[in-house]
Amino acid sequence: MERRAALKSMAMSAAGLLVLPAWANGWNKTSVVIDQPVLSGRQQAVLAEVVDTLIPASDTPGAKELRVQDFIQKMIEDCYEADVQKKVALGLDSLDTMARQTYGKDYAACEPAQRRELLLKVQALEDKEQKEYYNLLKQLTIQGYTTSEYVMVNHYKYTMMPGHYYGCVPVSQ
């Protein structure tokens, strides 16, 4: 009986290894399209600027350039419950309102230094819900940036199948 179980698990493992490349190659931009956006157009613009403020472009692309805001929206839509989705939407609205009260313009229209100052104010707030949504956005921004294709390939040197086999290599004595 143990031999049958071992053979069965080996066959399943082999089948999984054969199917894995086809499964991974199926990922593309259309596979992560947001069906019903949780955030409005204005909230999406604020989110894009928050992401850009948290990880701005330098000699490497910033989070906004790598479309991390799309990753965050997809994560919020698929992985979080309705109450968290509402908190994020309300948090982005309150950030936009805070920008209008402080600087007289929308958050997206603020200068980078003004946006950074507003985010520091949100971080220093006593309101637990405001801090929770901001910490969630920070966490998802970092996760989205560090797992983006650009960072994985150019900085982590990630390869789909490491350990390439080089046959016919001359051997020196």
C-alpha angles and dihedrals in degrees: 000000000000091000090055092050091048092050091047093051091046091051091049091049092050091048090049091052091050093050097042099080092049090049094049093046089058091072114106140137093277092056091062098045113141107240101195111010114225092203127065122234093264092048090050090053091050090048091051091053093045089053090048091050093050095049109016125188117267126148084328125052116272127236093263091053090051090051094242089155089068090052090051093049091049092048092049092047097046106029108033132067126245095263092056090046089053092048091053092047092048091045092054090048092050091049090053090048091049089053092051092049094046103037104013094241140081120278091247090056095051124105117257092254091052091049091050090050091051091051090050088052091052090049091052095049120116093220107109095207092052091052092047095054092044093049089048091052091048092049094048092045092054092044093048093047097046093047095045118118092245095055095040094051102035102035108022093035090224117184125188093229113020123197102055113202115235108197124189095031114158113244119216121211 
